[in-house]
């Protein structure tokens, strides 16, 4: 497994921006797809964005398309989530996750990810 530590969360007004970071250590980071998920109070954890091991392919849930951007720097063992035009409904704990299979396609299903960070709180005030 890989150890993941998120940072960059906080309180922001609606329309503002935040950039989340997820630093990885352990197994070879650059071989595994990465994902960002979020969980709001009383709701199920949901997929937000994913990126392939090479960074060439990214996928997003519909509600964040055009506002969020996922990227990775394999030299720094870090994945990022740039969040712009934040909305109240983006309020949640955000988790990064590493997919189990190396060099595999990026997917939206949480069960495919075997390493998770502790989460970082994002609160958007309306």
Buried (B, 14 or more C-beta within 10 A) or exposed (E): EBEBBBEBBEEBEBEBEBEBBBBBEEBEBBBBBBBBBBBBEEEEBBBBBBBBBEBEEBBBBEEBEEBBBBBBEBEEBBBBBBBBEBBEEBBBBBBBBBBBBEEBEBBBEBEBBEBBBEBBEBBBEE
